[in-house]
Amino acid sequence: MAVAGGQTEQWSSRTGFLFAAIGFSVGLGNIWRFPYVTGEYGGSAFLFIYLACAFAIGVPLLMSELAIGRYGRGSPTGSLQAVAESYGGSKAWGHVGTLAIICVFIVLSYYTVLSGWTFDYFIRAVRGSFEGITATQSANSFGLLMLNPGRLLFWHTVVNLLIFLVVRRGVQGGIEKAVKIMIPMLFVALIVMVGYGAMAGDIGAAATFLLQPDFSKLTFHTLMVAIGQAFFSIGIAMGALITFGAYLPKDISIPGSATTIVLADTGVALLAGFAIFPLVFAFGLEPSSGSGLIFQTLPLAFGQMPGGQFFGAIFFLLLIAAAMSSCIGCGEAVVSWVDEHWGIDRQKGILYTVGAAWLVGILSIMSLGEWADYYPLDFIPAFEGKTIFDALDFLAANILLLVGAMLMSIFFGWLVPKKLKLEEMGLSDGWVYRVWLFLIRFLIPPILLVALVLGISE
């Protein structure tokens, strides 16, 4: 939270910061999206490409965002402006931060809708609703939820209310306290589910699927999907990690923190695979069943296995922790911008933020059901056949994220003086810095440009 004099409230400890950053990065992208994307693109062959993207692209960009935030001590817009002004550059670079805020707000508006699904399915699991369920019943149940705007709106409201209650209390009093409960809970629940998957499922088939590569399945499109998954999973170019960097004390290592965040984020994705795929294979389910893998396929497994009611509840509680930690990070990024640019206190800032996200989220809710055949941007080729929900997701994930990250890498890699980069990232002028500089200058921008062009032209 920015205060007078350009100073900000700070994380109380490295642990608090890492929990918050890991919590933001570790979300439904890891536990919901990663398993089905891995299934669709050939298992371990995709996994190897994803890991390469996460470390070759994710770590350098994450280091850059944290360094920009720590130097600027403001919102993404204010921090980028401060860095540019430090060397006589144009304040217009602050618009890159504003672009990130627009992106993270769009993500927040529909991510709260998705998060509501996890609450709904947690209640179902607790009630034993999956017991004896058939494939048709499971698909129909999910379809009926999508066609029930009142129920979706209720959970959407609950999620936004929880974001409000946490973020309004500030960095240490709200976000840190929340993530110090949710992140350990997430890891414990995930490990329990991996153990259960090993006992009740086919862990051998899952290990083969995840760890034995079949490079014949690799295509250029796989690379593009892996880049998109890395961005979606880690949360790069959404402004939240610049905001978290603004609260970062000077004695905390940025390279070490960035590596730890990406390792934790990747570790959760792998653990999620080992929690989900043993059950998928043991019960003859389809690993490449798309987004329905979690909400339509897994209830079948929980309905057939011993202790399915208990472990189903644990699994969806895990999804709640992952989803809410990401929502809180998104909310904090927007609030920091509102606080800085509108000059209002945090209480009003978070109220305006969740209120606006709640209103925009209603459009996504309606497009899942009654407006499912309404394609508002059908006249634009890239948005043809996309509902409001699909269009928002495509705009954020396939356009704004890539444009923002590309501009960020050019700005910090090419224009910011070497001295500032070394001092803010805590690096010496050695091989680590040279590798980082090569990646941020010569590898990342062209890859993101290609991904952007291909994503729009498909």
N, C-alpha and C positions, 0 to 999 in steps of 0.2 A: 504494500500500500504506500503510494508516494506521499510524502509530507513536505513541509516547507524546507527550502534549501536544497532540494534535489535528493535528500536522504530518504531511505526507505526502511520500513520494518524489516528485520532480518530473521532468517531461520535460527533457531536456538542452538542447533548442532548440525554436524554433517549428516548424522543419522536421520534427523527430521527432514532435511532437504532431500536426501536420497529416497526416503519413503515417499515424499510428495511427488518427486520427479518420476520415480518408478511407478507410483500409483497412477499418475497421469498417462504414462506410456503404456502400462499394462492395462488393457481394457478388453472390450469385446473383440477388438481386432486380433488379439492373441488367442482368446478362448473360443470365440464364436466363428470369426472369419478365417483364422489361420488353418484350423483343421479341414474345413471344407475346400478351401483353395488348394491346400496340399493334396487333398484327395482328387480334385479335378485335374491337377497338373502333374500327376505321376509320382506322388509320394516323395521319396528321398531325393530324386533328381531335382525337384523343385526346392527342396530344403537346402541343398548345397548352394544353389544360386541365391536363395534368400539370405543365407548367412553371409555370403560374400557381399551382397548389397548392404546388409545391415551394418557391417563393419567398414567397408570401403566408402560408403556414402553416408550412412547414419552417424558414425562417430565423428568424422570431420565437421559435418554440419551442426551436430549437437554441441561440439566444442565452440564453434563460431557463435551460436545463439547464446550460450551461457556467457561467453566473454562479452558480447555486445550488451547483454542485460546487466552484467556486473559493472561494466564501465559507465553505462548510461544511467543506471539507477532509476529507471522509469518504465512506462509502458513500452511495448515494442516500437511504437511511433517515436516516443520521446528518446528512447535509448539509441535508436538508429540516427536520429537527428544529432544527439550529443556526440556520437562517434564521428559523424561527418564533420561537424563543426570543429572538432579537435584538430583536424588537419586542414581546415579551410575548405572542406567540401560542401556540396549543396545540401541544404536542408530538405530538398525534395526526396532524398533517400528515406526520409521518415515515412513516405507514402508506402514503402514496402512493408513497414510495420503495420500501417493501417490496413493494407491488403490482408495481412495475416490475421488481424482482428476480425475483418469481415468473414474470412474463411472459418475461423474458430467459432464465430457466432452461428454461422450456418450449420456447422457440425453439431454445436450444442443444441440447436433447435430440433434436429431429428434424432440425435443421439439419446435425448431424454425420452423420446418415443420408444426407441429400441430398448432402452433400459427398463421401461415399464413392462415390456414382455417378460423380463427376468423375474420381476416381482410376481407377475401373474402366474408364471410357471412354478415359482417357489411355493406359492399357496396351493397349487394343484398337487405338487409332490407331497406336501405336508398332509393333505387330505387323502392321499392314496388314490388320486384320480387316474393314475397310470396303470393301476393293477388290471391285468387282463385286457388291456387295450389292443385293438387291432390296427394294422397299417391304415386302413380306411378311416377308422375312428380318429386316429391321431392326426391325419391330414385334415379331416373335417373339423376337428377341434381347433387346430391352428387357423384354418380358413374362417371359422366363425368368429374367432378373436379379431381377425383383421376386419371383419364386417360389423364389429360392435364398437362404433365410435365412442359411445358413452363409457364403456369399460376402458378403452385405450386412453380416453381423456382423463379418467380418474387416476390411472397409474402415471400418466404424463404429469399430472398435477402433483402427485405425491413426490415424484422425483425432483421436480422444480422446487417444491417446498423444502425438501432436504438440502438441496444445494444452497438455498437461501439461508437456512438455519446454520449451516457450516461456514460459508464464506463470509457472512456478516460479522463473524467473530474475529476475523483477521487471520494473519499468517500463523502465529504461534498458538493463539487461543482457539482457532477453528480448524484450519487445514491440517496443521501438524497433529493435533489431538485426534482428528478423524482418521488420518492415514496411519497413525501408529496403532490403531485398532484394526483397520481394514486390511492393511498389507500383510501383517502376520497372519490374520485370519485367512486371507486369500492363499498364502503359501501352505498353511497347515491343511486347509480343505483340499487343495490341489494334490498334496502328497498323500492324503488319505484316499483320494480318488484314484491316484496312480496305484497305490497298494491294493485297492479293491479291484481295479482293472486287471492287475497281475493275477489275483486269486480267482476272480469270477469270469475273466475274459480270456482271450487268446493273445497273450503278451508276445509270443513268438512271431505270430503273423504281423502284429503291430510293429515289432522291432525290424522285421524284414521290410515292411512297407516304408518305415521312416528312415532307416539307416542303410539299406542296401540300394545303391543308386542304379538307375536305369537311364543312362545318358542318351539313349536312343529317343527318349521322349522329350528331350530338350529342344525348344525352338526359340526363335527370337521373341515370339510373343510371350513365352515363359519368362524371359528376362524382364520384359516390360511389366508383367504381372508381379514378379518378385520385387521390383523397384517400388511399385505401387503399394504392395503389402508392407514393405519396410517403412515407407512413409506413414501409412495408415496406422501401423502398429506402434512405431516409436513416437509419432506425433510431431514430426519435424515441420517447420514452416507454418505452424498454427499460432505462433506468438506466445503460447503458454510457457515454453521453456526459456524464452527471453525474459518473460515476467518472473519466472522462478529464479533466473540468473540475477535479476535486479535485487533479490533478497539474499544473495549469496555473500557471506563474509569473505574477506580477502585471503584468509588462511586455508581455504578449502581448495583442493586441487581440481581444476577443471578437466584436464585430460583423464585423471583417475576417475572422477565422477562420471564423465561421459561414457567411459568404457564400462564402468559398473552398471550404469543405467541400461546400456544396450545388452550387456551380458544377462542382466536380470530379465529384461524384456524378452530376449530370445529364449532364456531358460524356461520362462513361463509358457511360451508358445510350444516348446518341446514337451514339457510336462503335460500340457493340455492334450497334445497328441497321444502321449502314452496313457493318459486317463481315458480318452475317448475311443481310440481305435481298437484296443483290446475288446471292448464291448461291441463295437460295430462288427468286427470279424467273428466274434464268438456267436453272435445271434444272426449271422448271415445277412447283415444290413449292407447297404451300398455306401462305400467311403466317399464316392464322388457325387453325393446327392445334393450338392449345392447348399444354399443358406438354410435349407430345411434340416440339415444334419443334426443340429442341436435341438430345435423346437418341434420337429416332426419325427425324426428317426430315433433319437435317444430315449424319448418316453417309451417306445416299444421295448427297448432293452431293460429300462428300469421296471417296466410292468411285468417282465418275465423272470427277472433274477431274484434270488433270495436277498432279502433286505433292501429291495429296490426302492421302497418308500423312503427309508432313512437316507440311503445314499443319493437318491434323486434330490432330496431336500438339500443335502450338503452340496451337491453339484450346482444347483441353481442359486444357493446362497453364495457360492463362489462367484458365479456370474454377477450377482448383485454387487459384491465388493469390487469386482473389476470395473463394472460399469460406473458405479458411483464415484470411484476415485478419479476416473477420467472426466466425468461431468464436473466435478469440483474444480479440476485443473482448468477446464474450458471456461467455467464461470469466473474464476479468478483472473484469467487473462483479459476478459472483456471488462470486468470491474476496474482493473488497473487503468485501462484506457479511459473509461467513463470518468473515473476519479480525476485523472490528469487533465482531460480536455474539457470537461463540463464543470469542474470545480465544485463538485458536490461530495458529501460525505459518503462513507462506505455503505451505510444503511440504505440510503436512497439509491446508490449506485447498483447494489446487488438487487434491490427491488425492481429497478428499471430493467436490469439485465434479464432476470428470470421472467419478468412480466412479458418482455418482448419475445424471448425464446418460447415461452408458453404459447403466445399468440401465433407465431410462425409455425410452431409444432402442430397446431390444429390443422394446418394445410396438409402436412404430411399424413396425419391421421386420416383425414378425409380421402386422400389419394390412395390409401391402402384398401379402401372399401368402395363407397358410393362413387367416388371420382376416379376409380381405377382405369376408366377408359378415356379420361381427360388428359390430353398431352398439350400443355400450354405453350411449349416452345417447339412444336412439331415443324414449324417453318424453318428452323435452323437444323441443318443436316446432322450435326453432332448430337442434338437433343431429340431427334426423331424417335417417336415411340416411347418417350420417357414420361412417366407420371411426375407430379410435383415432387414426390419423395425421391424418385430416381434422378430427376433433374438437379435437385439440391445436392445429392450425393455426388453426382458426376461433376458438377461445377466445383465443389470443394476438393474432391479427391483427385480428379483428373486434370483440372485446370489451375485453380488458385494455389494449391499446394506446390505444384511443379513450378509455376511462374515465380512464386515467392521464394522458393528455395534456390532457384537459378539466379535470381537477382541478388539474393543474400550472399551466395557463394562468389559472385562477381564483385560485389561491394567489398566484402571482408577479405577476399583472396587477392584482389588486384589493386584496390584503391586505398585501403587502410594501411598506414605506415607500419613497417616491420616492427619497430620498437614497441608500438602500442599492442600489436598482436602478441609479441613475445611476453610482454609484461602482464597483460590481462589473462592470457592462457597459462602463465606460469611455466613457460618453456625456455630452454636455452637454445642457442643457435646451433643445433646439432641435427642428427639424422631424423629424430622424431618430427622436428619442425619441418624439415625438408620433405619428408614423406607427406605430412599433412598439407603443405603448400602445393605439392604436385597434385594431390587428389582434389583439393578445393579449387585449384585453378584450371587444370587440364583434363581431369576425368569427369568431375561431377557436372559442370555446365553443359558439355555436349551430350552427355547421357540423358540429362533431364530435358534438353531441347528435343531430342529424338523421341523420348517418351511422351512429351507434350504433343508433338506433331502427330504421332501415330495414334495417340489417345483421342484426339479431336477428329482425325480423318477416318477412324474405323466406323 
